[in-house]
Amino acid sequence: MPITAQHVRDTVAAYLADHPEEKDALSAVGEVVEQAGDSVASRKEFRGHVTAGAALVRSDGRVLTIEHRALRKWLLPGGHVEDSDTTLREAALRELAEETGISSDQVEPASDAPLHIDVHSIPANDRKGEPEHLHFDFRFLFRTTADAVELQEEEVTNYSWQFADMLTAEPLRSRVMAAANRP
């Protein structure tokens, strides 16, 4: 069963239990979920839709970043959810495997709840017929001992294992740094 509005609500609630100070920042997620219902998981929902990402940390404290071909930016692995995804964490694992070749049996989830939820605007893309819209990016923390990466070259041009302090977005940066320092 595809990701439902109720699953998104439950995941946001679990996140806000740990980060109640972000309630106002995530109000757009709740508004769109109420308006869109289960279509909040569809990339065709242009009020906004959920995406999922993976913060993958090695024991040496480095986090995996990828260079996204279309955006020409260094990002965490991640992307749109698919109908086959039943949870946002599962979607993050699938995207990680698709973009980097690192499979779910090579990683250990740190939690069922996201490490961070980011709300950001995506510019209009006339080529794809997409208006400007919001992404609600649910980022999950995973640990690994894997080193080998096999890039999905259609979407990813490069990868790097960076120290967590090289991430620029807060509070993601400080949360990944804290996690990287935990055994």
N, C-alpha and C positions, 0 to 999 in steps of 0.2 A: 504494500500500500504506500503510495507517495506521501511525502511530508505533508502534514495537516496543519491547519491554523492552530488547533489545540496543542500540537507538539511545539510549535513556535512559541505560543503563550507559556507553556510549561517550561521551556528552555530559558525564556527571558526571566520568568519568575525565579528559577534556580540561580540564574546569574545575579539578579538583583538581591537575592538573599545574601550573597557575598559582597555585592557592590551597590548598596542602596543609594549612595550618593549619585549614581548615574541614572536614576529614574527619569529625571527631566530630559536628559540627553537621549534617552531611548523612547520618548513619548511618540515619536513618529512611527516607530515599529508597531506599537499598540494601535495607533490610529489606522494604519494601513491594514493590519490584520483584521480589525473590526469591519472595515469597508470591503476588503477583498476576499475575506474568508480563506478557503483553501487555495485560491489562486495566488496567494502570496508566495507560493513556491514556484510559480511559473515565470519564466524569463520574459513572458509577454505581458506581465502585469506592470504597467508603466507608472503607477503611483509609487511603486517600490516593490522589490522582491528580495527574498533571502538568498544569500550565497554562503559558502562555507570554506574555511581555510585551515591550514595546519601549520602550527609553530612547532617544528621538529627540532629537538635539542639533543645533541650528543653529550656524552659524559665529560668531554673536555670543555663544555660550556658554549660550544658554537651552535648556531641556529642556521638551518638551511634557507637560503633565499634563491629565487629564480629570476631571471630576466625575461619579462613577458614580451613576446614578439610584437604584438599589436600596440601595447601601451608604451613600450620602450622604457619600462621602469623595473626596478628591482623590487620584488614583492615576496610574500610568503606564498607557497603553493596553495592553490584554491580556485574556486570558480562557482559556476551555477550548479544548482541542485538538479537532479534528474528524476524522472518518474520512478525509477528503480530504487532510489534512496528512500529509506524508511525513517532515518534520523539525520539530524544535521551533522552529528559527529561522524556517522557513516559516510555522509557526503564528503566531509573533509578528508577522510581516509581514502575514498575513491579518487578524489582529485589529486591527492598526494601520490598515489600509485600511478595514475595516468600521466601526470606531468614529470615524475622523477623516476619511476620504476621501482620505488621503495614500497613494498607491499605491506599490508596490514599485519602480517605475521612477523615483520621486522621491526615493529614499533609497539610501544606500550602507552596506552592512554593515561594521562595524569589524572583525569577526572571526567565525569559525565557532563559536567557543566562547562561552558566555554570559558576560556581564559580572558577573552575580550569580545565585545560586540561593537563593531564600528558602523556608523551610519555615514555614508558619503554619497555625493552626487556623481552621477555618470553623465558626461556630456552627450548631447544628441549625436546620433550617427546616421546621417542621411543614407549612406550606402546600405545600411541594414534596415532602414526604415524605422529607426528607434528614436523617440523623443528623449529629451533629458529626463532622467529618472533617478530614484534612490536605490542603493544597494544596502542591505542590512547584512553585514558580513560577520558571521559567527565563527570566531577563531578558537580552535581547540589546541591544547598543548599535548604533544606526544614526545616520548623519549625513544632513542634508538642507539644502537651500536653500529649501525650500517654506515658505510662510507660510499659504496658504489652507487652512482646515479646514472640512469639511462633516460636522457631527456626526450620528451615528446616534442619533436622539432617543429611541428605545425604551430605550436603555441609558445614554446620556450626556446630561447636562444643560448642561454648559459645558466650556470648555477654557481653558488659559492657558499661555503660554510663560514659564516661570519660570527665574530664574537657578538653577543647579544647587545652590547653597548653601541654597536653600529646601527641598530634599528633607530629610526628617527621619530616615529609616532609614539606619543604617550597616550594612555598609560600602558600600551602594549610593551614598549621598551622596558620599563621598570618591572613589569610582571614577568616577562621572559627572563630578564636578568636575575630576578629573585628565584625563579624556578631553576635556572641553570646553575645556581649556587647550592641548590638542595641536592642531596644524594638520591 
